[in-house]
Amino acid sequence: MLPELAVILDRVSRLLSQQGYQSYGIGGLVRDWLLGRGFNDIDIAVNGDATSIARKVARAIGGKFVLLDEVNKVARVVMGEGEKQWELDFSSFAADVESDLARRDFTINALAIELSQLAGALGQRPGPTVAKLIDPFSGESDLKKRTIRAVSSEIFERDASRLLRAVRLAAELNFVIEPQTEALIRRCAGLISGVPGEKTREELLKVVNLPGAAHRLRYLDELGLLLALFPELAESKGVEQPKLHFWDVFDHSLETVAAIEFLTREHDWEYGNEEILACAPWSEAIEKHLSREISTGSYGKSMLKLGGLLHDVAKPRKKTVDSSDRAHFYGHAREGADMTVALLKRLRFSKRETDLAESLVYHHLRPMQMAKEGMPTPRAIYRYFRDTADAGSDILILALADYLASRGPLLEREDWEEHCRLINYIIAEHNKQQVKVQIEKLIDGHDLINIFGLVPGPLIGELLEVVREAQASGEVGDRESALALVRKKLSLRGGSRIISRNRG
């Protein structure tokens, strides 16, 4: 794809040069070219009105114009489609390109190459004879040292979203934030609360999407950013739990994220090994389910990690201690779900993301509660997946991670195998029920209308759900038994009156 991009950039540079504009490839584009990475950002700086120039470029090369920021004059030209789509982001500089670089965030992003030179250099090995690098802050040196360093001490005051971006870049590139920049982040951490939720969500998800998110979340806490983002978590620090738990509520929540990454085969866990992992459920179907896109920038795994972080957020508020000095947290799942919804709404997460996180937190205790006396019944399993909908499988993983993060180094193999046996049983029984219900539909709404004289409405849906539940749990297996069940339910509801009224 690089040759195609080179052709596009060459056309753009020629067009701008003919109109008397200077143009530079800048920031992430140059950084990633020097690192030999794929290009996520194609930023072009021009000495003119970027929105006007982007419109002209879009018309000239057959691209689509998108206005990104009217105030700061930032616009995008989209070329191609699908995997061969390029997004060229145009911004303006007034005096010279060095002045523009001085306003950038980190030295590794304060790099520029004249656009025509960059177009000719793509696909070649970076070097001084290939293209002249404009590097006023020694960003190339920091790239070689794998270091994130602030361009100036004012970068976070200008844009506090850069606080999260520093951690995100370090995670993506496997770089280290150098000590002075770390100290600057700590001093400015409180500014993150003033960043618009949309920006915070975007940067946070980029961190959480990456393997090793638990370590990054702990690093955010060390920098003072985690509690600035989620002040609700501050109450959980130092809150002790019953003896079953190795960690307090706060550390348990972070370890739950780490255990989720372990169970989803995404990252090692300090207290896990292959024997522990071998017991846990895993399949292509689970992998596919957790890889599903929830909203732009979020996936099943990333929302599961956030659910793990927040699943006990209400424990401090719901803690009570009984006469035997034993701690209880009655109602923390319900209140935690409400707190999670409020928190994610504040950060402008989508309704689908918020609904999923709410379900994860609200139902995280339910899998273990289903098995108080042996394995759960088929009916209990059916109702669990009915109530949890698309989050059912996610919650099962969360329940196992919750247990791992409760015991940590104290985990006993026999107890762990028992927990895994329960979850594997629930999954297997659910799969059987799905086959039963999907292969053979015993009756439908037309049957209820034609045979029982019902009219379309909520009652028909309720009755069909009763039949599906009975079929899934093995209580009915053919059309006649399904109709008999409907007849029984209608009689209990005064159905004979309903039928006669509908027929009248």
N, C-alpha and C positions, 0 to 999 in steps of 0.2 A: 504493500500500500504506500510505501514511501515514495516510489517514483511518481505515483498519482498526485500525492501531496506536493512534491517538488514542482510538478507542472502547474498546479494551482497557484502556489506561492510565486512562481516565476511570472505567471500572467498578471497576478495582483501587483507585484513590484514594478513590472513594466508599465502597467496602466497608471499607477500612482506617480511614477517617475515622469511619464509623459505630461502629467498634469502639474508637475512642479512640486510634488510632495516628497518628503523624506519618510521612509518607513523602515521599521525594525521588527524583527522577531524578538520577543522579550519574555522574561520571566520563566514560567514552567516549561515552555517550549524549548528554550535554550538549555535549561537545566537538564531536562530529560534526554535531549540529544547528546549532551556531554556525558551523561551516565549510560547511554546506550539503551534507554528504556523506550517503551511505547509512549506516544504523545497523548496525554489527557487534555492538555491546555494548548491551544494555538492562539496566543495573544500577539497582536500586532499593534504597535504604537505608531501614530502618525502625527505630523506637525500641522494639524488642521482640525476642523470640526469632524470628529470621528463618525457621528451619526450621518452626516451628509455624505462623507466619503464612503461609508459602508453601503449606503443606498446606491451610489454610483457603481460600486464594485459589484453588488448583487445584480444590478441590471446588466452590466457588461459581461459577466461570466455565467449568467443564468442561475444565480443562487437565490436563496430566500432571505429577505431582510427581517431581522428581529430586533426591536428596540429593548435594550436591557436596563438602561438607567438614563432617563432623560436629563436629570439634573447634572450628572457628571459626564454626560455625553459618551456613553458606552453602548455599542451596538454589535450585533452578531450577523454574520452571513453564513448560512447553512448550505453546504454543497453535497450533492449525492443523496443516497438513502441507504438504510439498513447498515450493514457492517462497513460499507464504503462511504459512510457519511462523515463529513468534516465540518467542524464548527469554528469559524474564524472570528475571534472577538477583537473588535477595534476600540482603542482608547486614544485619547489625545494627549500630547505634551506641548507645552507652550514655548519654552526657551530652547532647551536642547535635551537630548535623550538622557544625559547624565543627571539632569535635574529630576527627570521622571523616575530614574532608578533610585534616587535618594529618598523618594516617598514610598518605596517598596517595603515589604515586611522583613524578609530575611536575606542575608547576603547571597544565598544560593538561588534566590529568585530575582536578585538585582543584577541580572545579566542581559546583554543585548547583542544582537548581530544584525548588521544591515540586511534587509530582507532579500535582496537579490543574491547576496553572498550565501545566506542560509539556504535558499532554494537550490543553489548549485552544490551545497555541501551535504544535503540530506542523502543518506545512504553511504556516505564516506566516513572514514574514521576521523573523529575530531582532531584538530591540530592547527597550529598557527598558520600553516601554509594553505589550509583549506578555507578558513574564514577568520576574520579579525574579530576577536572577542572584546566587547566593551565591558569592563569589569572593575568599576571604581572602588568596590568594597571587598575585593579579594574573595569573591564567591567561589571561583574555581578552586582555590586553595582549600576552602571549607568543604567543597564537594569531595576532594581527595581525602580530607580528614574525617569525612562523614559526620559533619558537625552542623547543627542548626544554630545560627548566631544572628541576633537582631541587627538591623542596619543602623538603628539609632535608639535612644532611650525613650523616644516619643511614639514608637510604632503602635503600642497598645492603646494609648490615649487617642490616637487618630482612628483606630478601628479595633475595638476590644474582641471581635471575633477571632483576631489573630492569636489570642491566648490559647484557644482550642486548636487553631490551625498548626501551631508549633508542635503540639503533642501529636496531632494527626500526621504531619509530615515526618516526624521522627519515626512513627509507627510504620508508615507506608514505605519509607526509604531505608528503614533499619539504621537510622542515624541517632546521634546523641545530642541533646540540647546542652550547650556549653554553660558553665556555672554562672556567668554574669547574666546571661539571658534567663536562666532559671530563676535567679534572684529577682530579676525584673518582673517575671511572671508572678512570683509570689507577692510582690508589692502591688501589682495591678490586678490581682485575681478578682477582687470585688467588682471590677468594671464589667465582668461578664454578665452580671444580672441586668445590665442596661442594653444588652444586645437584643435586637428583634428576635423573637422566638424562631422564625423560619431559618435564620442564619445559624442559630445555636443547634437546632435540630439537625441541619445538614452536616455540620462539622462533627457533632456527637455521633451520628450514625456512621460516618466514615471511620471513626475510631472503633466503634462497637462492631462493625462489619468485619474487621480484620481479626485473624487468629491472634490469641494472646490479649484479648480485650480486658480480661480480668486484671492483668498486670498494668495495663494502661489506665484502667479506672483507679487502681491503687495509686498510680503515679499522679493522676489528676488530684487525688486527695492530698498527696504529699505537697503538691504545688498550691493547694488551697482552692482549687477550681471545682472539685466535685461537690462540696457543700455549698459553694456559691451558686452552682447550677441546681442542686437538689437540697435546699436547706432543711427539708423534711427529714433527711437522713441524719442530721446532726444529733437528734434526740437518741438515736440508736447506739451511739458510741458509749461503751462502758456498761451497757445494759446487760446484766448477767442473765443466763438462762438455766433451766434445769440441768441435772448432771448428764443427761443424754448428749448435751451440746458441749463441744470442745471450745468454741469461740463465743464471744459476746454477739449481740444482734448485728452490729455493724460489720465485723469481720466475717461472721457467718454469711452475710449477704454477698460480700465480695467473693468468698470461697464458693458460694453457690454458682456464681458466674463461671468461675474456674472449673467447677465440676461439670457444668453444662458443656463447656468446650471440650472437656475430656470425654464425656459420654457421646458427643456428636463427632468424635474423631477429628477434632479441629486443632487441638493443642494438648500437650502433656499436662499432667497435674502432679504436683509434688507428692501427693499421698496416694496416687493411683498406679496401677501396673496392669500388665496384660491379663493376669488372672481375674482381676476385678472387672476389667472391661469385657472379658469373654462372657460373663454372666448377663450383661446388660443387653436389652433388645437393640437390634440394628438391622436394617435391610435397605435395599434400593428404594422401596416405597417410602420409608421414613426419611431417607436422605432427600428424595425428591420433594416430599412434603415440607421439610424444613428449609429447602432452597427456594420455595415459592416466593414470588414478589408480593409484598403486602401493599406498599405504596412506593412512590418514586424514592429510591435510595434505601428502602428498608426491605428486609426479607424475614422469613420465618425464624431463622437462627438469630438475627440481630434483635428481633422483638422478644425472643425467648430469653436472651441474655438480659435485656432490660427488665423483663418480668422477674428474672432471678434476682437482679439487683434490688427490686422494689417489693418482692413478695412479702417481706416482714416489716415493711415501712411503718405499720401502725402498732407494732408490738410495744414500743415504749408507752404509748398512750393507753394501751389496754392491759398493761401488766398489773396483776394483783398477786398477793402472797397470802396463802391460807395459814391456818393455825399450826400446821406442821412445817411451816417455813418453806413451802414449795410454791414456786412461781407458776402463774397461769396467765394466758393471753387470750381469754375468751373474746370472740368477736373480732379478732385482729384481721382476719381474711376479708370480712365485709368492709370494715372501715379502711383497710389498706387498699381495697379496690377503688373506693371513693377517692382516696388521696391520690392514687395513681392516675385516675381520670383527670382530676384537677391539675396535677403536675404536668401531664402530657398535653393537655389543652393549653396550658401556659406556654409551652414550648412549640405550639402550633403543629403538633402531630395530627395526622389525618384521623377521621372518625374510625376508619377501619383499623388503623394502628392502635388507637385508643381502646376500641372495643376488644381487640385481641389481648392487649395488656391487662385490661380490667378482668377478663375471663381467667387469664393466667393467675392473677393474684387472688381472685375470689375463690377459685376452685382448687388451689394448689394442695390443700389438705384432703381433698375428696378421694383420690385413688386409695390412699391408706385407710380412710374411714370406711370404704366399701368392704373391707376384709377383716372386720372385728371378730367374726366367728367363721373361720375357714375362707374359702374362695367366694367371691361375690356371685350372686345369682345371675343368670342370663338377663333377667328383667332389670336388675340394678345396672348391669353393664350397658344395656340398651339405653336406659334413661340417662346414664352418664354421658354417652356420646350425643344423645339428643339434646341435652342441656348445654353441653360445651361446644357443640357444633364443630367448626373448623379448628378449634383450639384443643380438641380432645387428645390428640397424640402429643402435642406440645406439652400439655400439662403432665402427662405421664413421665416425660423426660425430666421436667422440672421437679416432680415428686421424688424421683431417684436422686437427682442432683442435690435436692434439699436434704435428703438423708445422708448422702456422702459428706456434705458440708456441715452436717450436725456432728458427725463422729470424727471426721478427719483422721488423724493418726491412731485413734482409738477404735477404728472400724474392725468389727469382728466378721470373719468370712461367712460364718453360718447365717448370721442375721442378714447380711447383704444378699446372700443367695436367696433367702426367703423373700426379700423385697423384690428382687428381680423375677423370681418365680411368679409372684403376684402380677407384676406388670406384663410379663410375657403371656400370662394366662388371659388377662384382659384384652390384650391386642389380638391374640388368636381367636378368642370367642367373638370379638367384634368383627373380625374378618369373616368368620362363619356366618354371622348374622347378616352382614352385608350381602353375601352371596345368596342367602335364602330370600331376602327381600327383593333383591334386584333381579334374580332369575325368574321368579314367579310372582306376579301381582295377583293376589287371590280375588279381589274385587276392586271396583273403582267407583267414582262418583256417580256414573250413569246407573250402576246397579242400585245404589241407594235411592236414586230418584225413581227408577222404574219399578223396583220391587217394593220399596217401603213408602213411596209417594212423597218423599221429602223434596223440598225446594232448595236450590243452590243457596249456600250460606255457610257460616262458621261451623254449624253442627256437622255437616258432611266432612269437613276437614278433621274435626275432633274424632269422629267415628273411624275414619280411615287410619288415623294415627293409633287408635286403640287396636285395630286389626294388625297394623304393622308391628306394634310392640308385642302382641301375642304371637305373631308369626315368628318374629326374631327370637323370642324366648322359648319357642317350641310348643306353645300351648294350642295353636291351631296350625293345620298343615294342608287344608284343602278348602275349596270354595264353600262347601256346605257348612263346615265348622266355622268359617269366617262369618257367613250369613247368620248362623245361629248366635254367634257372639254379638253381632249388631242387634239382633232381635232382643236379646237379653238386656243389652244396654239401653235400648229404647224403652223397654217395659219399665225399667228402673227409673227412667226419666219421665214417665207418663207418656211414652211414645205412642200409645194407641190413640190418645187425644190429638197428638201432633199429626199422625197419619190421617185420621179422619178429617181434621181441619184442612190439611193440604189437599186431600182428594175432593173435599167439598168445594 
